[in-house]
Amino acid sequence: REEWLERSHADSQKLQRVEASLRAAEARAEELETENTWLRGQLAMARQENEEAASLLASSRKAVSEAERRNRNAVTGAALASKVEAELKSQLGDAQGRLDEVTMQLRTLQRAAEEREAA
């Protein structure tokens, strides 16, 4: 009978330790579930931020591409304007030369007319 009581007491203490361990494990499981839920929320927010950053990056790349295209057009336009300016200056130089030539011819004709009048 005494042996049975000792075994029963030992079994009772062992059961209490197992139950305490089980309660501790359940509490830890709840903590881990709470932490897991929080981490999932953080992951969802990080994914959203990542999508926003990717969208911003795509917009930035598009803006840079457009700016590069405009820059190329501006450089091409500037080169064309420079070429046109050079051509116009050349034509102006030619026209000035012809004007000077005609002016000299007119002066020569005017002098000849004046000499004829004087004679």
C-alpha positions in Angstrom: 0.0 0.0 0.0 2.8 2.4 0.9 4.6 1.6 -2.3 1.5 2.3 -4.3 1.1 5.7 -2.5 4.6 6.6 -3.3 4.2 5.6 -6.9 0.9 7.4 -7.1 2.5 10.5 -5.6 5.4 10.3 -8.0 3.0 9.8 -10.9 1.0 12.8 -9.7 4.1 15.0 -9.6 5.2 13.8 -13.0 1.7 14.6 -14.3 1.9 18.0 -12.8 5.3 18.6 -14.5 3.9 17.4 -17.8 0.9 19.6 -17.5 3.1 22.6 -16.6 5.3 21.8 -19.6 2.2 21.5 -21.8 0.9 24.9 -20.5 4.3 26.5 -21.2 4.4 25.0 -24.7 0.8 26.2 -25.4 1.8 29.7 -24.2 4.9 29.7 -26.4 2.8 28.5 -29.3 0.4 31.4 -28.8 3.4 33.8 -28.6 4.8 32.3 -31.8 1.4 32.6 -33.5 1.2 36.3 -32.5 4.7 36.9 -33.7 4.0 35.0 -36.9 0.9 37.2 -37.5 2.9 40.3 -36.9 5.7 39.1 -39.2 3.1 38.4 -42.0 1.8 41.9 -41.6 5.3 43.3 -41.9 5.9 41.1 -44.9 2.7 42.4 -46.6 3.7 46.0 -45.9 7.2 45.4 -47.3 5.7 43.8 -50.4 3.4 46.8 -50.8 6.4 49.2 -50.4 8.4 47.1 -52.9 5.6 47.4 -55.4 5.4 51.1 -54.9 9.1 51.4 -55.3 9.1 49.3 -58.4 6.3 51.5 -59.9 8.3 54.6 -59.0 11.4 53.2 -60.6 9.5 52.4 -63.7 8.1 55.9 -63.8 11.6 57.3 -63.2 13.0 55.2 -66.0 10.3 56.4 -68.4 10.9 60.0 -67.4 14.7 59.6 -67.9 14.0 58.0 -71.3 11.8 60.8 -72.3 14.3 63.4 -71.1 17.1 61.6 -73.1 14.8 61.6 -76.2 14.1 65.3 -75.8 17.8 66.0 -75.3 18.7 64.1 -78.5 16.0 66.1 -80.3 17.3 69.3 -78.9 20.9 68.4 -79.9 19.7 67.5 -83.4 17.7 70.7 -83.6 20.6 72.8 -82.4 22.9 71.1 -85.0 20.2 71.8 -87.7 19.8 75.4 -86.5 23.6 75.9 -86.6 23.7 74.5 -90.1 20.9 76.7 -91.3 22.6 79.7 -89.6 25.8 79.0 -91.5 23.9 78.6 -94.8 22.1 81.9 -94.2 25.3 83.7 -93.3 26.9 82.3 -96.5 23.8 83.5 -98.6 24.0 86.9 -96.8 27.7 87.1 -97.7 27.0 86.3 -101.3 24.1 88.8 -101.4 26.4 91.5 -99.9 29.0 90.7 -102.5 26.5 91.1 -105.4 25.2 94.3 -103.8 28.7 95.7 -103.6 29.3 94.7 -107.2 26.0 96.3 -108.4 26.8 99.4 -106.3 30.2 99.8 -108.1 28.5 99.4 -111.5 25.9 102.0 -110.6 28.7 104.4 -109.5 30.6 103.8 -112.7 27.4 104.4 -114.8 26.6 107.5 -112.8 30.1 108.9 -113.3 29.9 108.2 -117.0 26.5 109.9 -117.2 27.9 112.9 -115.3 30.9 113.1 -117.7 28.6 113.0 -120.8 26.5 115.7 -119.3 29.5 117.9 -118.6 30.8 117.4 -122.2 
